[in-house]
């Protein structure tokens, strides 16, 4: 073969190989394209909506979603702050598609650039206070802050913050860690509201520390201890504790008040957002649509023990009736979430200083 022809043949083969490589890359064989095509969606969530027995709201709606779409839900659970921090650490290699957490951590996630705008179908039926104006997050289950107590060991629920300073609660009281757990952070928020500011709230929590067992990264672990009598009192939230009470007969829900005042609480919804640069963005959108569907929202009280996020969904099941009765006589206030989001680190630091945590 003449040398000129050999060179032409070699050049042609090289060009063909280069073209094949280019076409293969354009055809979607890259790892990013492969991940996007997977029939999977990964959810990072605060605890409370999934049951160890498989009968929680997440268990039901995730199973329905997979049956409907063929998309498998991979689920990772932890404290609200813990889930946000994990997503922050993974920003250069995003793993989660949907993040579901409590205030102020959903605002914190947005502030850290973790969320992308998406308004799920049905989000127009969610109150403005329960969703982000820019579409970064939307509440999927409404909920309220509360405390639990052991009904077997205590003839009636405590009524005031002041009662919890009694020696009978020493080593029998525990609340989850502010700044790590959403419900633990809620203890700070409610104390600052009820006591009239940061300083008096920290003064009280410093006194309460004499009875406090110690830190807990997850609020859901405290209810079983309370039901067994290891604790007499712990913090929680209405949805999670109401759902847990079905299998924990000694668990009761109550709302602390200042001595002589009415009990108070505030909304603590499970808020969901689509993660920025999610590996399965389209699947994440589909899941968010499903969580706000009429079908899923109708099951929030009956299955999950919570309150629907959609105002046009008004369940009348036995749980819904019991939840309405539980909230009767309790004043609901609205925290200044912008202030809390901006100053959360300072509030948590003040708590650490006051309690020696």
N, C-alpha and C positions, 0 to 999 in steps of 0.2 A: 504494500500500500504506500503510495507517495506520501511524503511527510506533510504536504499541504493539506491533503485529504484527512490525514490522521488528526491534525490540529483542528480542522473544521468539525470532525466527528466528536472530538473531546469537548469542544466548546458547546456543541449542540446538546450533548449529554449533561454538561454542567448547567446550562440554561434550563433544561427540562427538569432537572432535580430542584433547581431554585424555584421554578414555577410551581412544582408539586408542593414544596414546603410552604410557599406563600398561600396556595389554595387551601392547604390543610389548616393553616393558622386561621384563615378567614372562615373556614368551615366550622369553627367552634370547638376545636380540640384543646384549647388552652384550659388551664386549671380553673380560671375564673368562669369561662363559659360552661364548663362541666358542672361547677357548683351551682350556677344559676339554673341549670336544667334539672337539678335534683328535685325529686318529689318529697321535699322535707322543708320544715320551717322550725327554727330554733327560738324558743321563748325563754327569756330570763325574767323571773318574777319574784316579787315578795311573797312570803308564805301566807297561807290562809284559805286559798281557794281550791287547793287540791287535798284530797283525803288519803290517808294511809290505807284506808279500806277500799279505795277506788270508787267512792260514791259522792265525791265532791263535784262542785260546778265545773271545774276544769276537766275532771275525768269524763263528765257527760258531754260537754261541748266539744272537747278535743276529739272524742270518739266519733261524734256526729260529723265533725268537720272532715276527719279522715275518710269516713264512709262516703261523704258527699263528693269529696275532691280527689281522694287517693293520695293526699299529701300527709305524710307522717309528721307528728308534732314531737320534737325533741325538747324536753323540759328541764330547766335548771332553776333551782329554788334557793333562796337565802333571805337575809335581812334586806330591807329596802336600800340602805346605804351600801351594803356589801355588793349588791347586784350592780349598782351604778359604778362603783369602784372597779369591779371586774371588767365592765364594758370599757371603762377608761383605759385600763391596762391593755386592752385588746384593740385599741383604735387603729394600730398599724396592721392588724390582722383580724378584722372583725369576724366574730363568730355568731353573735346574736342577730336575729332578724326583728324580733319584737321585744320591747322592754316594758314591763308592767310593774309599777311601783307606787308607793304612797307619796303624797306631799310631805315635806317640801322637796323630796328627792327627785320627783319627775321634773320639777322646775330646775333643779340642780343639773339633771341630765341634759336638759335643753341648753342651759348655760355653758356646759362643757362641750357643746357641739356634737352630742351623741345622737340627736334625732333629726329626721328629715320630715318635711311637711307632708301630711296625708290626712284627708278628711274622710273617714270611713262612711260607707252607706249607713244612714240612720243617725249620724252624728248631728244632723240638723235638729233632731228631737232631744238633744242633750242641752241642759241649761248652760248659759254662757259662762257661769262661774265654775262649771265642771269640765271645761275644755279650754285649750289654748286658743287665743284669738288668731294666731298665725298657723293653726292646724298642726302643731308639733305633737300634741297629745290630746287624748279624749278619755274621759272616765268611762269604764265599761261596767263597773259595779259600784254603787254608792254604799257608803259605810260610815260608821261613827266610832269615835274613840270611847273606850269604857274600861272598867276594871272587872275582875272576877273575884269570887270568894267561895269558900267551901261551905255549902249549905248544911252539911252534916255536923260540922264542928261549931259553926256559928248559927245561933237561933235566927238571926236576921242579918241582913247585909249592913256593913258599916255605912254611915251616912256622911261623915265629914273627913276632910284631910286630917283634922286635929286628932280624931280617934286613932289614926294609924300610928301616932307617936306613943301609944300605950305600950307598956312592957309586954303585954300578951302577944304582941306581934313580932317580938325580937326573934330573928332567925326564921320567921314564918311569913315574911313579906319579901317580894322581889319584883323588880321591873326591868325590862330589857334596856339595853344600853343606848342612850341618846347619841345621835350621830351615826349609829350603826344600824339600828332597827327603826323602822318608821313609827311603830307604836311607842318605842322608847323615847324618840324625839317628841312624840305627842305628849308625853308626861311633862316635858319642859314647857311646851306651848300652853297646855291647860293650866299648869301651875302659875305661869307668868300672867295668864289672864285672870285666874281666880284670886291670886294674891296681889294683883295690881302692879305688876312690873317685875323686871329681872331681879333686882336686889332682894325684895321680900320673898320671891319664889326661891332663890338660892339659899336664903336664910332658913326657910322651911325644909328644903331638901337636905341641907346640912344636918338638921336635927333628925330627919327621917333615916339618914344613913345608919344610925345606931341600930335600927331594926332590919335594914336591908341585907339580904343574903349575899348579893354581889352581882356582877355583870352577867348578861346573857345576850348573845348576838341575835337570838331568834325568839320572838315573843311566843310563837306557837308551842314552844317547849314548856312554857310555864303553866298552861292550863292543865295538862295531865298531872303535874306536881300538885296543883291546887285540888284537883279532884280526889287525889289519893290522900290528901291531908298533910303532905310534906310542906306545903305552904297553906296559909289561911287566906292570903290576898295576893293578887298579882295584877299587872296591867294587861290590856288586850285590846280588842275591838269587837264591836257588836257582831259583825258577820262571822268572823272566825270563831268566836266563842259560842255563838248561837249554834253554829254547825257542829262544833265539838260537843256541845251539851247533849246531843242525841245519843252519844255513846259514853258520856261522862255525867252520870246522874247527880253527882254532888256539886256540879258547877252552876253558880248563879252569876248574873251580870248586874252591875250597879254603877252609878255615876257619882264620884265625889263632889262635895260642895264645901264651901267655907262654912264654919259654924254660924248658924242662923240664916243662911242663904239657900236659894234653890239650887238643885244639882244642875250642872252644865255639861255640855259636850260640844263637839264640832265635827263637821264632815271630814272624813278621812277616806276618800274614794280610791279604788284601784284604778289608776290612770295608765293608759297604754299608748305607746308611741312606736313608730316605725324607725328602726335604727338606721342611722346614716351609713351609706356604703354597705348595707346589709347584703350578705352573699345570696340571699333568696328573697329579694325585694318584692317581687310579684306575689310570691306565696305569703309573705308577711301582710301584704295588702288584703289578700283574700281572707286570711285569718281574722284581721281586724274587722272586716265587713261581717264575718260570721259572728264574732263576739257581740256586735251591736245589732244583729238581726232580731226581729220580733220573737222568733222561736227561742233563741238563746236567752234573751232578756226575760221572757216569761218564766224561765227556769231559775232565775237568780234567787228568788225567795224560797221556792219549794225545794230546790236541790241544794242551793248554796247558802241559804240562810242570810242573804243580803238584800239590798234594795236595788231595783232596776235603775240603770243610768238614764234610760229613755223615759221622758215624761209622759209619753203616750202609752206606755205599758204599765198597766195597773193590775197586778195579780191579786186574786182573792182567796188564795189557798190558806190553809191553817197557819203556816209559818208567817205569811204576810200579815194576818190578823194579830198573831202573837207579837210580831215585831212592832207593829203600830202601838199596841198596848204597852210594850216595854218603853217606848219613847215618850209616852204620855207624861206630862209634868216636868220634862227635862228641857231646859233652855238651850237652844242651839245658837252658838255665836260663830262668826266668820273671822278667822285669823287674818292678819295682814301678811299674806304669803310673800309679797314682794320684800317686805322687811325681813321676814324669816329667812328667805333665800339669800338675801344680801348679808345678813348677820349671823347665820347659823353657826359658823365656826366660832365666833365670839361667844355665843350662847353656850355651846358645848364646852368650850374652854372654861367658862365661868362655872359650869356644873362640875367639871373635873376638879377645879380648884376648891369648890365648896365641899365636895364629897370626898376628896382625896383619892379619886378614882384614876 
